[in-house]
Amino acid sequence: MGTMAIPLRRGKPDAIIERMHYVYILESYDGEHWYVGCTTDLERRLKEHNGGDGVHTKKYRPWKIKMYVVFHDQEKAFAFEKYLKSNSGRAFTKCHF
């Protein structure tokens, strides 16, 4: 009995790369405040938060990225963001980050 090669997952051509979705936790430099968000451009979003563009983050800037998770699926990213903003998600964040 011979061996059978199992094909690896084939990637998409460069022209059709899927958009990545980042769920992120920001921490203010004073360490007193946290913010959870979701974006497709993490670097741009951090600049916006630190530039005063965010209503909820403006008064506690500057911010640094504490943690982020990358998703291919937008719905899963939004669901994880929603979880992190819930009571149990906040407890999870305090214990692990």
MARLUMKOL-762765 format. One record per residue (C-alpha): residue number from 0; residue in three letters; x, y, z. Coordinates in steps of 0.001 Angstrom, whole numbers. Example, Ala and Ser with C-alpha at 12.3 -4.5 7.8 and 13.67 -1.06 7.14 Angstrom:
BEGIN
{0,"Ala",{12300,-4500,7800}} {1,"Ser",{13670,-1060,7140}} 
END
This chain:
BEGIN
{0,"Met",{0,0,0}} {1,"Gly",{1563,3307,-1081}} {2,"Thr",{1386,6642,654}} {3,"Met",{-927,9327,-574}} {4,"Ala",{74,12962,-543}} {5,"Ile",{-2475,15260,1029}} {6,"Pro",{-2507,18619,-735}} {7,"Leu",{-1878,21650,1418}} {8,"Arg",{-4501,24350,1579}} {9,"Arg",{-3984,26397,-1511}} {10,"Gly",{-3728,30136,-1086}} {11,"Lys",{-5467,32656,-3261}} {12,"Pro",{-3563,34651,-5864}} {13,"Asp",{-2100,37900,-4545}} {14,"Ala",{-4801,39905,-6329}} {15,"Ile",{-7541,38218,-4292}} {16,"Ile",{-6098,38319,-766}} {17,"Glu",{-8803,38232,1876}} {18,"Arg",{-9188,41234,4134}} {19,"Met",{-8021,40571,7670}} {20,"His",{-10070,41760,10631}} {21,"Tyr",{-8300,42771,13837}} {22,"Val",{-9950,42754,17250}} {23,"Tyr",{-7734,44835,19482}} {24,"Ile",{-7368,46003,23059}} {25,"Leu",{-5814,49394,23663}} {26,"Glu",{-4366,50469,26983}} {27,"Ser",{-3807,54083,27952}} {28,"Tyr",{-222,54932,28847}} {29,"Asp",{-1307,55619,32419}} {30,"Gly",{-2487,51984,32607}} {31,"Glu",{-5879,53021,33977}} {32,"His",{-8074,52724,30872}} {33,"Trp",{-8757,50080,28240}} {34,"Tyr",{-10593,50115,24928}} {35,"Val",{-11757,47229,22710}} {36,"Gly",{-12329,47687,18984}} {37,"Cys",{-12345,46005,15577}} {38,"Thr",{-10750,47209,12329}} {39,"Thr",{-9218,46092,9045}} {40,"Asp",{-6254,48477,9424}} {41,"Leu",{-4775,48323,12907}} {42,"Glu",{-1980,50831,12339}} {43,"Arg",{-4352,53453,10897}} {44,"Arg",{-6876,52904,13696}} {45,"Leu",{-4261,53376,16438}} {46,"Lys",{-3187,56647,14793}} {47,"Glu",{-6829,57771,14747}} {48,"His",{-7304,56968,18438}} {49,"Asn",{-4095,58795,19359}} {50,"Gly",{-5037,61702,17094}} {51,"Gly",{-8251,62287,19024}} {52,"Asp",{-10647,60912,16393}} {53,"Gly",{-12347,58442,18769}} {54,"Val",{-15176,59768,20945}} {55,"His",{-14540,57214,23702}} {56,"Thr",{-10739,57296,23541}} {57,"Lys",{-9995,60987,23041}} {58,"Lys",{-9610,61991,26692}} {59,"Tyr",{-7381,59066,27748}} {60,"Arg",{-4759,59206,24997}} {61,"Pro",{-2062,58320,24198}} {62,"Trp",{-2857,54636,23654}} {63,"Lys",{-756,51568,23010}} {64,"Ile",{-1846,48215,21627}} {65,"Lys",{-2090,45741,24466}} {66,"Met",{-3272,42772,22388}} {67,"Tyr",{-4847,41921,19063}} {68,"Val",{-6325,38842,17381}} {69,"Val",{-6599,38434,13612}} {70,"Phe",{-9636,36901,11903}} {71,"His",{-10369,36053,8271}} {72,"Asp",{-14097,36051,8984}} {73,"Gln",{-15696,39438,9736}} {74,"Glu",{-18631,37931,11633}} {75,"Lys",{-16300,36008,13947}} {76,"Ala",{-14265,39157,14548}} {77,"Phe",{-17373,41153,15468}} {78,"Ala",{-18592,38324,17725}} {79,"Phe",{-15238,38235,19553}} {80,"Glu",{-15243,42027,19945}} {81,"Lys",{-18752,41838,21389}} {82,"Tyr",{-17627,39101,23796}} {83,"Leu",{-14647,41154,25010}} {84,"Lys",{-17008,44058,25715}} {85,"Ser",{-19325,41832,27811}} {86,"Asn",{-18929,41298,31556}} {87,"Ser",{-17378,37852,31115}} {88,"Gly",{-15098,39156,28346}} {89,"Arg",{-13869,41981,30584}} {90,"Ala",{-13161,39427,33334}} {91,"Phe",{-11285,37253,30803}} {92,"Thr",{-9231,40248,29690}} {93,"Lys",{-8303,41204,33258}} {94,"Cys",{-7124,37647,34007}} {95,"His",{-5143,37095,30816}} {96,"Phe",{-3867,40484,29691}} 
END
